[in-house]
Amino acid sequence: MKMTFRWYGPSDPVLLDYIRQIPNVTGVVTAVYDVPAGEVWPRESIAKLKTDAAAYGLEFEVVESVPVHEDIKLGRPSRDVLIANYCENIRRLGEAGVRVICYNFMPVFDWTRTTLQHVWPDGSNSLAYYKADLSGLDPLSGELSLPGWDSSYKKDELRELFDAYKSVDGERLFEHLGYFLDRVIPVARESGVFMAIHPDDPPYPIFGLPRIITDERNIERFLKLYDDPHNGLTFCTGSLGCSNKNDIYTMLDRFIAAGRVHFVHARNVKLYTDDSFEETAHFAACGSLDLVKVMKLLKKHDYTGYVRPDHGRMIWDETGKPGYGLYDRALGAMYLGGIWDGISTNN
Ligand code: DNO
């Protein structure tokens, strides 16, 4: 297991200088952020991430994310050029020593929450998603925007995208994903890169847009679309764990045994019966998920892939990118590392 930490590049208030002080973190997870989706990342930008990380004794072996252009998800004719660009990114990242690329196939929006600051009785705050509040949110109003969303869309473009998705249901989206994998995975294999799709977050359709990387059956179907270890998963406990129908431990056990898990996002959530959820501290007793059990499963399979503490709360008056402050994620890294050491010792 290699413990990593997400770093948003030079503009991140969480400095590499801080990350290197977390004892069990050996590498950063990052990306080139100033190139629009669908374009090729300059080799110099990739090399700079590597040298920046190395200057602090950190590895750069995981990219999160190389975004997939909407035209690929929509199956538009322009997808072939965009997929060729995607393949070129895989080659360049492989040459730079990147081993895992995390990406997602969620239409239009990445992760979605109904509040970024749910306040807890102890004064900390975290991201939350209340199903009942979603109907009151209009993603086309231009007023709602979340840090995970691509803010480059103008209002009209968003409307046009929503219209285009009217003819793309879950089945079509699966077809378009298969088309993408058929072209991308052979390049990943040649480049020594493992592709690791991120589950949809939350794992059910929102705003009428389809979502397919949601549960055991669909993930199995995804893995079969291209049956090769280079077509793998980012196993995000919090994304999959915020649906009551997902048994994340059985899923993890099964997909790791199949050699298809390359990256683990360890996050805890407090889950409600209607699939609403609040993100909590990583500590098992704080939420509905048991990260001790998760780490034990990694141990059981001698997992040698990458792990990172996912979303933390904002604590100790920290401000910054919601979910991605330093303090609570560092506590998470230590908690996960402590569990790992605890189960690794024979004493
Ligand atoms: C949320 C993240 C996601 C993830 C993408 C992968 O905090 O886990 O935004 O990076 O879905 O493409």
Boltz pocket constraint, residues with backbone or C-beta under 6 A from the ligand:
constraints:
  - pocket:
      binder: B
      contacts: [[A, 64], [A, 65], [A, 102], [A, 103], [A, 104], [A, 110], [A, 111], [A, 148], [A, 198], [A, 199], [A, 265], [A, 311], [A, 323]]
      max_distance: 6.0
